[in-house]
Amino acid sequence: MLTSVPAAIALPVAIALFAALSLTTMLLAAPFSHPGGLSSQAELDFVKSKIRAGEQHWKAEFDRLLASGDATATPRPLTHVNSDDNNRDARLSKDDAIAAYSLALLWYFSGDEIHATRALAILNAWSNLQAFTAGNQQDRLQAAWVGANFAHAAEIMRTHPAWKPAEIAALQSMLRRAFYPQLSTPSTWNGNVDLTQIEAMLAIAVFNDDRKLFDNAILRLRARIPAYFYLASDGPTPKPIAGDNGDVVAFWFKPLKFVDGLTQETCRDNGHHAQFGLGSALRAAEIAWHQGVDVYSEHQPRLTASMELLAQQFLSNSMNGLTPNNTPTPNRFNTFEIGYHHYHTRAGIDLPHTRKLILEQIRPRSLRAVCNLTHETLTHADLPPPTK
């Protein structure tokens, strides 16, 4: 039975609803900021100024990239990618996408047109990609790795005057055709896959000026973070999510105890895949930040606890009794710089374990581009605080 609402209540509710709808419409119509993927123009320009002045660590990172095979890469395009078992198709697509992003950075920081020519050659050659064809969830992960790096490269290269509008449109069309189908459905594998999909969705959405894709990715990110990063306030066990088959403890690989900052994959392989999940979440938050959406603050307790826990485990070479095998993975990836820059430099939060890990174990190692974890030390290490 319908009941009438008193006018004294109905009018304020109507006004509030109208205001909310108006604000939503305004936000939906807001143009994207470009470049506005992982880096803003001000951030890119800061790094460029440091490199040109020969200052360290920026110059050393640039020289490292300049000496890599990515600096002379040429395109090896495919029209269809079979993602199964890290085969030739998977390796070519992943490596070409990393090379495109690497070359885009080299061009922006140096102004050397040979890097622009090579970056655009890769992006244009891959604009004929039609689809991923394995027909399984590996396609979703492969598309996430590749799509993130292609979009990061394209977002930088869109500022180059030689990239023709028709070529830009062709790449945007390819991203819709080949990548949207793989990214639009969340993976029900381990959470690092969905988080990588989300990073790719956000990066592509910015390049494609696709507000709907961007908003869907933000909703996915807000749902996945609480289901991937544990806090004691969640209760005795983590939040459930699709894919856990109703047994969230087994889905989290049966940790011996739940502590703040534990990730869904910490106990899977003692921090190896947790670096991909954490890195992808932070990279997604950084893209959102550049578009005026503050995911960082919403999930600060979870993300900072996870950064500090993982860093402390790596520094002490101990999983702190969370897993039967107490030795952390030996692998270290370029995972922590973006999150450290935001939470420490922008937000003023002390993260001593993270800082120590970055200085002692991340920057001294050579792994700067693995899958979607690419070049964070070059682009985000020791960026200045935002101006007031």
Contacts in CASP RR format, 6 or more apart in sequence:
PFRMAT RR
TARGET T0000
AUTHOR 0000-0000-0000
METHOD contacts of the structure
MODEL  1
MLTSVPAAIALPVAIALFAALSLTTMLLAAPFSHPGGLSSQAELDFVKSK
IRAGEQHWKAEFDRLLASGDATATPRPLTHVNSDDNNRDARLSKDDAIAA
YSLALLWYFSGDEIHATRALAILNAWSNLQAFTAGNQQDRLQAAWVGANF
AHAAEIMRTHPAWKPAEIAALQSMLRRAFYPQLSTPSTWNGNVDLTQIEA
MLAIAVFNDDRKLFDNAILRLRARIPAYFYLASDGPTPKPIAGDNGDVVA
FWFKPLKFVDGLTQETCRDNGHHAQFGLGSALRAAEIAWHQGVDVYSEHQ
PRLTASMELLAQQFLSNSMNGLTPNNTPTPNRFNTFEIGYHHYHTRAGID
LPHTRKLILEQIRPRSLRAVCNLTHETLTHADLPPPTK
5 13 0 8 1.000
28 211 0 8 1.000
28 215 0 8 1.000
29 211 0 8 1.000
31 209 0 8 1.000
32 206 0 8 1.000
32 209 0 8 1.000
32 211 0 8 1.000
32 214 0 8 1.000
32 291 0 8 1.000
33 40 0 8 1.000
33 290 0 8 1.000
33 291 0 8 1.000
33 292 0 8 1.000
34 155 0 8 1.000
34 158 0 8 1.000
34 159 0 8 1.000
34 206 0 8 1.000
35 41 0 8 1.000
35 44 0 8 1.000
35 155 0 8 1.000
35 156 0 8 1.000
35 158 0 8 1.000
35 159 0 8 1.000
36 155 0 8 1.000
36 206 0 8 1.000
36 287 0 8 1.000
36 290 0 8 1.000
36 291 0 8 1.000
37 151 0 8 1.000
37 152 0 8 1.000
37 155 0 8 1.000
37 202 0 8 1.000
37 203 0 8 1.000
37 206 0 8 1.000
37 207 0 8 1.000
37 286 0 8 1.000
37 287 0 8 1.000
37 290 0 8 1.000
37 291 0 8 1.000
38 152 0 8 1.000
38 203 0 8 1.000
38 283 0 8 1.000
38 286 0 8 1.000
38 287 0 8 1.000
38 290 0 8 1.000
38 338 0 8 1.000
38 379 0 8 1.000
38 380 0 8 1.000
39 156 0 8 1.000
39 290 0 8 1.000
39 379 0 8 1.000
39 380 0 8 1.000
40 290 0 8 1.000
43 379 0 8 1.000
43 380 0 8 1.000
43 383 0 8 1.000
44 108 0 8 1.000
44 109 0 8 1.000
44 156 0 8 1.000
44 379 0 8 1.000
46 383 0 8 1.000
46 384 0 8 1.000
47 58 0 8 1.000
47 109 0 8 1.000
47 378 0 8 1.000
47 379 0 8 1.000
47 383 0 8 1.000
48 108 0 8 1.000
48 109 0 8 1.000
50 58 0 8 1.000
50 59 0 8 1.000
51 58 0 8 1.000
51 59 0 8 1.000
51 62 0 8 1.000
51 109 0 8 1.000
51 110 0 8 1.000
57 363 0 8 1.000
57 377 0 8 1.000
57 381 0 8 1.000
57 382 0 8 1.000
58 378 0 8 1.000
58 381 0 8 1.000
61 368 0 8 1.000
61 375 0 8 1.000
61 377 0 8 1.000
61 378 0 8 1.000
61 381 0 8 1.000
62 106 0 8 1.000
62 109 0 8 1.000
62 110 0 8 1.000
62 378 0 8 1.000
64 366 0 8 1.000
64 368 0 8 1.000
65 71 0 8 1.000
65 102 0 8 1.000
65 105 0 8 1.000
65 106 0 8 1.000
65 368 0 8 1.000
65 375 0 8 1.000
65 378 0 8 1.000
66 106 0 8 1.000
66 110 0 8 1.000
68 102 0 8 1.000
69 99 0 8 1.000
70 98 0 8 1.000
70 99 0 8 1.000
70 102 0 8 1.000
70 103 0 8 1.000
70 369 0 8 1.000
71 102 0 8 1.000
71 103 0 8 1.000
71 106 0 8 1.000
71 115 0 8 1.000
72 118 0 8 1.000
73 95 0 8 1.000
73 96 0 8 1.000
73 99 0 8 1.000
73 100 0 8 1.000
73 102 0 8 1.000
73 103 0 8 1.000
73 118 0 8 1.000
73 122 0 8 1.000
74 118 0 8 1.000
74 121 0 8 1.000
74 122 0 8 1.000
75 96 0 8 1.000
75 121 0 8 1.000
75 122 0 8 1.000
75 124 0 8 1.000
75 125 0 8 1.000
75 126 0 8 1.000
76 92 0 8 1.000
76 95 0 8 1.000
76 96 0 8 1.000
77 96 0 8 1.000
77 125 0 8 1.000
77 126 0 8 1.000
77 128 0 8 1.000
77 129 0 8 1.000
78 89 0 8 1.000
78 92 0 8 1.000
78 93 0 8 1.000
78 126 0 8 1.000
78 129 0 8 1.000
79 128 0 8 1.000
79 129 0 8 1.000
79 130 0 8 1.000
80 89 0 8 1.000
80 129 0 8 1.000
80 130 0 8 1.000
80 131 0 8 1.000
80 132 0 8 1.000
80 133 0 8 1.000
81 89 0 8 1.000
81 90 0 8 1.000
81 93 0 8 1.000
81 129 0 8 1.000
81 131 0 8 1.000
81 132 0 8 1.000
81 133 0 8 1.000
81 139 0 8 1.000
81 142 0 8 1.000
81 146 0 8 1.000
82 89 0 8 1.000
82 90 0 8 1.000
82 132 0 8 1.000
82 133 0 8 1.000
82 134 0 8 1.000
83 89 0 8 1.000
83 90 0 8 1.000
83 132 0 8 1.000
83 133 0 8 1.000
83 134 0 8 1.000
83 136 0 8 1.000
83 138 0 8 1.000
83 139 0 8 1.000
83 141 0 8 1.000
83 142 0 8 1.000
83 143 0 8 1.000
84 90 0 8 1.000
84 134 0 8 1.000
84 136 0 8 1.000
84 138 0 8 1.000
85 138 0 8 1.000
90 142 0 8 1.000
93 126 0 8 1.000
93 129 0 8 1.000
93 142 0 8 1.000
93 146 0 8 1.000
94 142 0 8 1.000
94 145 0 8 1.000
94 146 0 8 1.000
94 149 0 8 1.000
94 371 0 8 1.000
96 122 0 8 1.000
96 126 0 8 1.000
97 126 0 8 1.000
97 145 0 8 1.000
97 146 0 8 1.000
97 147 0 8 1.000
97 148 0 8 1.000
97 149 0 8 1.000
97 150 0 8 1.000
97 153 0 8 1.000
98 149 0 8 1.000
98 369 0 8 1.000
98 374 0 8 1.000
99 118 0 8 1.000
99 122 0 8 1.000
100 119 0 8 1.000
100 122 0 8 1.000
100 123 0 8 1.000
100 126 0 8 1.000
100 149 0 8 1.000
100 150 0 8 1.000
100 153 0 8 1.000
100 154 0 8 1.000
101 149 0 8 1.000
101 150 0 8 1.000
101 152 0 8 1.000
101 153 0 8 1.000
101 156 0 8 1.000
101 369 0 8 1.000
101 374 0 8 1.000
101 375 0 8 1.000
102 369 0 8 1.000
102 374 0 8 1.000
102 375 0 8 1.000
103 115 0 8 1.000
103 116 0 8 1.000
103 118 0 8 1.000
103 119 0 8 1.000
103 122 0 8 1.000
103 153 0 8 1.000
104 115 0 8 1.000
104 119 0 8 1.000
104 152 0 8 1.000
104 153 0 8 1.000
104 154 0 8 1.000
104 156 0 8 1.000
104 157 0 8 1.000
105 156 0 8 1.000
105 375 0 8 1.000
105 378 0 8 1.000
105 379 0 8 1.000
106 112 0 8 1.000
106 115 0 8 1.000
106 119 0 8 1.000
107 113 0 8 1.000
107 115 0 8 1.000
107 116 0 8 1.000
107 119 0 8 1.000
107 156 0 8 1.000
107 157 0 8 1.000
107 160 0 8 1.000
108 156 0 8 1.000
108 159 0 8 1.000
116 157 0 8 1.000
116 160 0 8 1.000
116 162 0 8 1.000
119 153 0 8 1.000
119 157 0 8 1.000
120 157 0 8 1.000
120 160 0 8 1.000
120 162 0 8 1.000
120 163 0 8 1.000
120 167 0 8 1.000
122 153 0 8 1.000
123 150 0 8 1.000
123 153 0 8 1.000
123 154 0 8 1.000
123 157 0 8 1.000
123 163 0 8 1.000
123 167 0 8 1.000
123 171 0 8 1.000
124 167 0 8 1.000
124 170 0 8 1.000
124 171 0 8 1.000
126 150 0 8 1.000
126 171 0 8 1.000
126 174 0 8 1.000
127 167 0 8 1.000
127 170 0 8 1.000
127 171 0 8 1.000
127 173 0 8 1.000
127 174 0 8 1.000
128 174 0 8 1.000
129 174 0 8 1.000
129 177 0 8 1.000
129 178 0 8 1.000
130 177 0 8 1.000
130 178 0 8 1.000
131 177 0 8 1.000
131 178 0 8 1.000
131 181 0 8 1.000
132 139 0 8 1.000
132 142 0 8 1.000
132 143 0 8 1.000
132 178 0 8 1.000
132 182 0 8 1.000
133 139 0 8 1.000
134 142 0 8 1.000
137 187 0 8 1.000
137 188 0 8 1.000
137 189 0 8 1.000
137 193 0 8 1.000
139 182 0 8 1.000
140 182 0 8 1.000
140 183 0 8 1.000
140 185 0 8 1.000
140 187 0 8 1.000
140 193 0 8 1.000
140 197 0 8 1.000
141 187 0 8 1.000
141 189 0 8 1.000
141 193 0 8 1.000
141 196 0 8 1.000
141 197 0 8 1.000
142 182 0 8 1.000
143 178 0 8 1.000
143 179 0 8 1.000
143 182 0 8 1.000
143 183 0 8 1.000
143 197 0 8 1.000
143 200 0 8 1.000
144 182 0 8 1.000
144 183 0 8 1.000
144 193 0 8 1.000
144 196 0 8 1.000
144 197 0 8 1.000
144 199 0 8 1.000
144 200 0 8 1.000
144 372 0 8 1.000
145 196 0 8 1.000
145 200 0 8 1.000
145 371 0 8 1.000
145 372 0 8 1.000
146 179 0 8 1.000
146 200 0 8 1.000
147 175 0 8 1.000
147 179 0 8 1.000
147 200 0 8 1.000
147 203 0 8 1.000
147 204 0 8 1.000
148 196 0 8 1.000
148 199 0 8 1.000
148 200 0 8 1.000
148 203 0 8 1.000
148 283 0 8 1.000
148 372 0 8 1.000
149 372 0 8 1.000
149 374 0 8 1.000
150 171 0 8 1.000
150 175 0 8 1.000
151 175 0 8 1.000
151 200 0 8 1.000
151 203 0 8 1.000
151 204 0 8 1.000
151 206 0 8 1.000
151 207 0 8 1.000
152 203 0 8 1.000
152 374 0 8 1.000
154 168 0 8 1.000
154 171 0 8 1.000
154 207 0 8 1.000
155 203 0 8 1.000
155 206 0 8 1.000
155 207 0 8 1.000
157 163 0 8 1.000
158 168 0 8 1.000
158 207 0 8 1.000
172 207 0 8 1.000
172 208 0 8 1.000
175 204 0 8 1.000
175 207 0 8 1.000
175 208 0 8 1.000
176 208 0 8 1.000
179 200 0 8 1.000
179 204 0 8 1.000
180 204 0 8 1.000
180 213 0 8 1.000
182 197 0 8 1.000
183 197 0 8 1.000
183 200 0 8 1.000
183 201 0 8 1.000
183 204 0 8 1.000
184 201 0 8 1.000
184 216 0 8 1.000
186 194 0 8 1.000
186 197 0 8 1.000
186 220 0 8 1.000
186 224 0 8 1.000
186 242 0 8 1.000
187 193 0 8 1.000
187 194 0 8 1.000
187 197 0 8 1.000
188 242 0 8 1.000
188 243 0 8 1.000
189 243 0 8 1.000
190 264 0 8 1.000
190 265 0 8 1.000
190 268 0 8 1.000
190 273 0 8 1.000
191 224 0 8 1.000
191 227 0 8 1.000
191 228 0 8 1.000
191 264 0 8 1.000
191 265 0 8 1.000
191 277 0 8 1.000
192 265 0 8 1.000
192 273 0 8 1.000
192 274 0 8 1.000
192 276 0 8 1.000
192 277 0 8 1.000
192 280 0 8 1.000
194 220 0 8 1.000
194 224 0 8 1.000
195 221 0 8 1.000
195 224 0 8 1.000
195 228 0 8 1.000
195 276 0 8 1.000
195 277 0 8 1.000
195 279 0 8 1.000
195 280 0 8 1.000
195 281 0 8 1.000
195 284 0 8 1.000
196 276 0 8 1.000
196 277 0 8 1.000
196 280 0 8 1.000
196 371 0 8 1.000
196 372 0 8 1.000
197 220 0 8 1.000
198 217 0 8 1.000
198 220 0 8 1.000
198 221 0 8 1.000
198 224 0 8 1.000
198 280 0 8 1.000
198 281 0 8 1.000
198 284 0 8 1.000
199 280 0 8 1.000
199 283 0 8 1.000
199 284 0 8 1.000
199 287 0 8 1.000
199 372 0 8 1.000
200 372 0 8 1.000
201 213 0 8 1.000
201 214 0 8 1.000
201 216 0 8 1.000
201 217 0 8 1.000
201 220 0 8 1.000
202 214 0 8 1.000
202 217 0 8 1.000
202 218 0 8 1.000
202 221 0 8 1.000
202 284 0 8 1.000
202 287 0 8 1.000
202 288 0 8 1.000
203 287 0 8 1.000
204 210 0 8 1.000
204 213 0 8 1.000
205 211 0 8 1.000
205 213 0 8 1.000
205 214 0 8 1.000
205 217 0 8 1.000
206 214 0 8 1.000
206 287 0 8 1.000
206 290 0 8 1.000
206 291 0 8 1.000
214 291 0 8 1.000
217 284 0 8 1.000
218 288 0 8 1.000
218 293 0 8 1.000
218 295 0 8 1.000
221 281 0 8 1.000
221 284 0 8 1.000
221 285 0 8 1.000
221 288 0 8 1.000
221 295 0 8 1.000
222 295 0 8 1.000
222 298 0 8 1.000
223 241 0 8 1.000
224 241 0 8 1.000
224 281 0 8 1.000
225 281 0 8 1.000
225 295 0 8 1.000
225 299 0 8 1.000
225 302 0 8 1.000
225 303 0 8 1.000
226 234 0 8 1.000
226 239 0 8 1.000
226 299 0 8 1.000
226 302 0 8 1.000
227 238 0 8 1.000
227 239 0 8 1.000
227 240 0 8 1.000
227 241 0 8 1.000
227 264 0 8 1.000
228 263 0 8 1.000
228 264 0 8 1.000
228 265 0 8 1.000
228 277 0 8 1.000
228 281 0 8 1.000
229 261 0 8 1.000
229 262 0 8 1.000
229 263 0 8 1.000
229 278 0 8 1.000
229 281 0 8 1.000
229 299 0 8 1.000
229 302 0 8 1.000
229 303 0 8 1.000
229 305 0 8 1.000
229 306 0 8 1.000
230 238 0 8 1.000
230 252 0 8 1.000
230 258 0 8 1.000
230 259 0 8 1.000
230 260 0 8 1.000
230 261 0 8 1.000
230 262 0 8 1.000
230 263 0 8 1.000
230 264 0 8 1.000
230 302 0 8 1.000
231 260 0 8 1.000
231 261 0 8 1.000
231 301 0 8 1.000
231 302 0 8 1.000
231 305 0 8 1.000
232 258 0 8 1.000
232 259 0 8 1.000
232 260 0 8 1.000
236 258 0 8 1.000
237 248 0 8 1.000
237 249 0 8 1.000
237 258 0 8 1.000
238 248 0 8 1.000
238 252 0 8 1.000
238 258 0 8 1.000
238 264 0 8 1.000
239 248 0 8 1.000
240 246 0 8 1.000
240 248 0 8 1.000
243 251 0 8 1.000
244 250 0 8 1.000
244 251 0 8 1.000
245 251 0 8 1.000
249 255 0 8 1.000
251 264 0 8 1.000
252 258 0 8 1.000
252 262 0 8 1.000
252 264 0 8 1.000
252 266 0 8 1.000
252 267 0 8 1.000
253 264 0 8 1.000
253 265 0 8 1.000
253 266 0 8 1.000
253 267 0 8 1.000
253 268 0 8 1.000
253 323 0 8 1.000
254 267 0 8 1.000
255 262 0 8 1.000
255 266 0 8 1.000
255 267 0 8 1.000
255 322 0 8 1.000
255 323 0 8 1.000
256 321 0 8 1.000
256 322 0 8 1.000
256 323 0 8 1.000
256 324 0 8 1.000
257 321 0 8 1.000
257 322 0 8 1.000
259 309 0 8 1.000
259 320 0 8 1.000
259 322 0 8 1.000
260 301 0 8 1.000
260 305 0 8 1.000
260 309 0 8 1.000
261 302 0 8 1.000
261 305 0 8 1.000
261 306 0 8 1.000
261 308 0 8 1.000
261 309 0 8 1.000
261 310 0 8 1.000
262 306 0 8 1.000
262 309 0 8 1.000
262 322 0 8 1.000
263 271 0 8 1.000
263 274 0 8 1.000
263 277 0 8 1.000
263 278 0 8 1.000
263 306 0 8 1.000
263 310 0 8 1.000
265 271 0 8 1.000
265 273 0 8 1.000
265 274 0 8 1.000
265 276 0 8 1.000
265 277 0 8 1.000
266 274 0 8 1.000
266 309 0 8 1.000
266 310 0 8 1.000
266 319 0 8 1.000
266 322 0 8 1.000
266 323 0 8 1.000
267 322 0 8 1.000
267 323 0 8 1.000
268 274 0 8 1.000
269 329 0 8 1.000
270 319 0 8 1.000
270 323 0 8 1.000
270 325 0 8 1.000
270 327 0 8 1.000
270 328 0 8 1.000
270 329 0 8 1.000
271 310 0 8 1.000
271 313 0 8 1.000
271 328 0 8 1.000
271 329 0 8 1.000
272 329 0 8 1.000
272 331 0 8 1.000
274 306 0 8 1.000
274 310 0 8 1.000
275 310 0 8 1.000
275 331 0 8 1.000
275 332 0 8 1.000
275 333 0 8 1.000
275 335 0 8 1.000
275 373 0 8 1.000
276 333 0 8 1.000
276 335 0 8 1.000
276 371 0 8 1.000
276 372 0 8 1.000
276 373 0 8 1.000
278 303 0 8 1.000
278 306 0 8 1.000
278 307 0 8 1.000
278 310 0 8 1.000
278 335 0 8 1.000
279 333 0 8 1.000
279 335 0 8 1.000
279 336 0 8 1.000
279 338 0 8 1.000
279 373 0 8 1.000
280 372 0 8 1.000
280 373 0 8 1.000
281 303 0 8 1.000
282 303 0 8 1.000
282 335 0 8 1.000
282 338 0 8 1.000
282 339 0 8 1.000
282 342 0 8 1.000
283 338 0 8 1.000
283 372 0 8 1.000
283 373 0 8 1.000
284 295 0 8 1.000
285 295 0 8 1.000
285 296 0 8 1.000
285 299 0 8 1.000
285 303 0 8 1.000
285 339 0 8 1.000
285 342 0 8 1.000
286 338 0 8 1.000
286 339 0 8 1.000
286 342 0 8 1.000
286 380 0 8 1.000
288 294 0 8 1.000
288 295 0 8 1.000
289 295 0 8 1.000
289 296 0 8 1.000
289 342 0 8 1.000
296 303 0 8 1.000
296 339 0 8 1.000
296 342 0 8 1.000
296 343 0 8 1.000
296 347 0 8 1.000
297 347 0 8 1.000
300 343 0 8 1.000
300 347 0 8 1.000
300 349 0 8 1.000
303 339 0 8 1.000
303 343 0 8 1.000
304 343 0 8 1.000
304 349 0 8 1.000
304 351 0 8 1.000
307 336 0 8 1.000
307 339 0 8 1.000
307 340 0 8 1.000
307 343 0 8 1.000
307 351 0 8 1.000
307 353 0 8 1.000
307 354 0 8 1.000
308 351 0 8 1.000
308 352 0 8 1.000
308 353 0 8 1.000
308 354 0 8 1.000
309 320 0 8 1.000
311 336 0 8 1.000
311 351 0 8 1.000
311 353 0 8 1.000
311 354 0 8 1.000
311 356 0 8 1.000
311 357 0 8 1.000
312 320 0 8 1.000
312 353 0 8 1.000
313 319 0 8 1.000
313 320 0 8 1.000
313 328 0 8 1.000
314 328 0 8 1.000
314 332 0 8 1.000
314 357 0 8 1.000
314 361 0 8 1.000
315 353 0 8 1.000
315 356 0 8 1.000
315 357 0 8 1.000
315 360 0 8 1.000
315 361 0 8 1.000
317 327 0 8 1.000
317 328 0 8 1.000
318 326 0 8 1.000
318 327 0 8 1.000
318 328 0 8 1.000
319 325 0 8 1.000
319 326 0 8 1.000
319 327 0 8 1.000
319 328 0 8 1.000
320 326 0 8 1.000
331 367 0 8 1.000
332 361 0 8 1.000
332 362 0 8 1.000
332 365 0 8 1.000
332 367 0 8 1.000
333 367 0 8 1.000
333 370 0 8 1.000
333 373 0 8 1.000
334 362 0 8 1.000
334 367 0 8 1.000
334 368 0 8 1.000
334 369 0 8 1.000
334 370 0 8 1.000
334 373 0 8 1.000
334 374 0 8 1.000
334 375 0 8 1.000
334 376 0 8 1.000
334 377 0 8 1.000
335 362 0 8 1.000
335 373 0 8 1.000
335 376 0 8 1.000
336 354 0 8 1.000
336 357 0 8 1.000
336 358 0 8 1.000
336 362 0 8 1.000
336 376 0 8 1.000
337 358 0 8 1.000
337 362 0 8 1.000
337 376 0 8 1.000
337 377 0 8 1.000
337 379 0 8 1.000
337 380 0 8 1.000
337 381 0 8 1.000
338 376 0 8 1.000
338 380 0 8 1.000
339 380 0 8 1.000
340 351 0 8 1.000
340 354 0 8 1.000
340 355 0 8 1.000
340 358 0 8 1.000
341 380 0 8 1.000
341 381 0 8 1.000
341 382 0 8 1.000
341 383 0 8 1.000
343 349 0 8 1.000
343 351 0 8 1.000
344 350 0 8 1.000
344 351 0 8 1.000
344 354 0 8 1.000
344 355 0 8 1.000
345 383 0 8 1.000
345 384 0 8 1.000
345 385 0 8 1.000
346 385 0 8 1.000
346 386 0 8 1.000
358 381 0 8 1.000
362 377 0 8 1.000
363 377 0 8 1.000
363 381 0 8 1.000
368 374 0 8 1.000
368 375 0 8 1.000
368 377 0 8 1.000
368 378 0 8 1.000
369 375 0 8 1.000
END
